[in-house]
Amino acid sequence: MGLDKMRDETSGVKTMKLEGLDLRYYDQGTGDAVVFLHGWGSEFSIFRPFLDRMSNCRRVCAPNLPGFGGSEEPPAAWGVDDYADFVRSFLKKLGIREAVLIGHSFGGRIIIKLAARSGATPPSETLPLRLHKIILVDSAGIRPGMTLKKRLRLAVYKGVRQVARLVAAEKLFPGLLESWRRRNASPDYRDASPRMRECFVKIINEDLTPFLSSISCPTLLIWGENDRETPLGDGQLMERLVPDSGLVTLKNAGHYSFLDQPFIFGRVLDSFLGLKSAS
């Protein structure tokens, strides 16, 4: 066994083949399961201080979702439901049938879908998982309205795309569409591979607002007051729509509120999950 593999296994980092994809994940501790899902463009290591601390009293699992952190990319353009199905398969393979789910940003999207399935009437037969509680951290899922600036940008993009598709234009202006995308697209889209760009577009175009009222388990919302990616207003709307929910706002924190205010974030987790805070 190589030194890197030995180091990984002693630190809870493991690999598996799941649905034909190579997957890297964290699995450490015993007891009731707590599962962390990272955001777009990230990986489970961003939660590492909380994973290691919580694994002292719980079984803590966290996958690097397909396309991130060394896990293989999806074989097609996946949407939120595809990622939710994959997480369900991941938990089933680990023998986890009851859990608390904690998700940041894109991870929150996946949890919303899973929790809505669990709370549906009648319950979805595709979710062999009981959710004790869920925690959504600066969660994505609410599609923002189209401002005039966004409408104009979309119109220009469609025009550029039409021009770029012309054979003559491709010869005269090679890379025109890609150049425009790099100047105007979000960093998440710009930095992604072609396959992950397809996933990104499919994912952000789905508004999960209609699913929020179907979530029946206790839900904690944690938000950075200065979050510009998923504004605090999104968290306030989720609090109104999710039946059994409460919102905690972290001062002087942005989209990565758990990194900006790690001590307060940890205490909030401990309180909601009934854990004894580390001294």
N, C-alpha and C positions, 0 to 999 in steps of 0.2 A: 504494500500500500504506500503511495506517495505521500510526502509530507503535507502537500496542500490538501489532499483528501482526508488525511488524518486530522488536520487542523479543522477542516469543515465539520467533520462528524462530531468532534468533541465540542464544537460551538453550536451544534444544532442544525447546521446547514447540510442538506441532503439533495439527492437528485432522484428522479424517477422518470419512467416513460409512461405517459398518460394520453390515451386516444391518439397514439402515434407521434406525440410531441415530446421532446426532451424538456423536462421541467426542473427548475431549481427552486428549492423551498426550505423553510425553517420549520423545525418541529422539535420542541424541547419541553420538558416538564411532564407532570402527571396531574390528573384530576379533571375537573370540568374544563371543557375546551373554549378557548378564546381565539378567534381567527381575525388576523389583520389583512386588509386588502389595500394595497398602495394606489397612488394616483397615476395618471398618464405620464409616461416618460420617466417614471421613478422605479423603485424596487423595494423589497421588504427591508433592506438594510437601513432605510431612512427611519424606520421605527426601532432600530436595534436597542437603544437604551431601555425602551418600554418592553420590548420582547424579553430581554434577558431578566429584567426585574420581575416581570409578572410570571415568568416561567418557574420562579421559586415556589409558587403556590397554585399554579394552574398549568394545564397543558396548553401551550401557545404554538399556533401554526400560522404560517404566512407564506403564500406562494409568490414567486416572481411570475406574474401573469404572462401568458404567451405574448412574445414580442418584446419583453423587457427583462433586463438583468440576467442575461444569459439563457433565458427560456426561449425555446424555438418559436418563430412566428406562426400565426395561424395559417392554415392551408388555403384560406379564402378570406374575403372581406367580411370579418365578423362584426356583428352588432352587439348591443348590450345583452340580448338574450343568449347569444352564443357564449359570451364570457360567463354569464350566470350559469349556464349549463355546464361549462367547464369547471367552475368552482364547485358546483354540486358534485360532479364526478370526482374531483380532487378530495373532497371531504368524505365521500363514500369509500374511496380507496383507502383512506386513513382510518376508516371505521368510526368516523364521527357522525353521530346522529342527533346530537344536541349541542348547541354552541351559542356563544355570544359573538356577534360579528361587529368589527370595527373597520370603517372604511374612510379613506381620505379622497376627496375629489372624485376621480373616475371610479375608485373603489366604492364610493358611496352610491354611484349609479347602479353598480352591480348588486349591492345590498338592497337597494330600493326594489329592484326587480324580484330578488329572492324573497324579501319580506312580504311583498304584495302577493306573491304566489302562496306563501304560507298562510296569509290572512284572508285569502279568497274564500268565497262561499259558493259551492262547497270547496274545501281545500284542494289545491292542485295535487294531483297524484304523482306529478313529476318531481316533487320535492321531498325526498325521504329524510327530512331534517326538521327538527324542532328548534325554533329560535327563542331563546330565553329573553334576550334583549338585543338591541342594535344601537350602535353609536355611529352617527354620521358626522364627519369632521370636514368642515368647509366643502360640503358635498356638491358635486355637479348634479345635473338632472333637470333643472328648470331652464327651458330655452328662453333666452332673452328676446325682448321685442325688437323689431327691425326699426332702428332709427333712420333718419334721412341719410346720414352719412353711410350707414351700412347698406342701404338700398342703392345709393349711387355707386358704392364700391362693387356691389354685386353686379350691377348693370354693366360697369366697365369690364369686370372680369368675364362676363358672358360675351361681351363684344370682342375682347382679346382672344377668347377661346375660339370663337367663330373664325376670326381672321387667321389664327394659327393653324386651323384645320385645312385651310386652302393649300393645295400642293405648291402653288407659286409662292405663297407667303412663307411656307416652310423652307423653301430654297433661298428666298431673299433674306428672311429673318429667322435663322435657326435658333431654337431655344427661346423664342419670344414668350411663349406661355409660361415656361419654367422660370424665366427671369422675372416676369410679373408676379408670379406666385411667391418667389423668394423675397420680393420687396414688400408685399402686402399681406402675406399669410401670417397666421399666428406662429410663434416659435414651436409649439407642439406639432403643427403640421409641417413646417419648414424643416424641422430636424428629423422627421420620420422617414423610414424607407418607403418605397412605392406601395408595398402591401399594407404597411401600417397607416399610410395616408388614406388608403381606401377604408380601413377600419375607422379611422378618426372621423372622416366625413359622415359615415353611416351612423356612428355613435352620437355625434353632437347634433345631428339633425332630428333625433328622437326626443320629444318632450315627455318627461316622466311625471309631470304634474298630475295626470289622471290616475296614476297608480298610488299616490300618497295616501288617499283616504282608505285604501285596502290594507294598510299596514296596521296590524292589531297588537303587536308586541310592544312592550315599553321601549320608547325611543328617546335617546339623548342626542341633542344637536349641539355641537361645539363649533363656534365660529370666531374668527378673528375680526375685530371691529373694522379693520382697515383692509379687508380682503377685496381685491379688485378683480380677481378672476371669477369668483362666485360670490357676489356681494352679500353683505349681511342681510339685505332684503330677501334674498333667497331662503336663508335660514328662518327668517321671521314668517315667510309664507309657508314653509314646511311645518313650522310649529302650529300654524293655524289649521293645516290640512291633515296632518297625522294625528289620529285621535288621542293616543296616549303618549304625548311628547312634551319635552321641555327644552328650552334653549339656554345655553350658557355662552355668554359673549366674553371673549378674552381681550382685554385692553392691550393696546400697543402691539397688536399682532395682525399679520396679513394672512395670505392664503395658506401658508404653512404655519398655522397657529400653534401647533404642537411643538414646533421647533423654536418659534419666537418666545413662547411661554411654557417651557417644558415642565417646570415645577408645578405651576398651577394646573396644567393639563393632566399631569400625573395624579394630583390630588383629586381632581374631578373624576377621573377614571376610577380611582380607589373608592370614592364615595358611592358612585353609581353601581359598581360591581360588588360592593360590600367587602372590600379588601382592606387590610390594615396597611396604612401608609408606612413606607420605609422611613426609619428615623434618620 
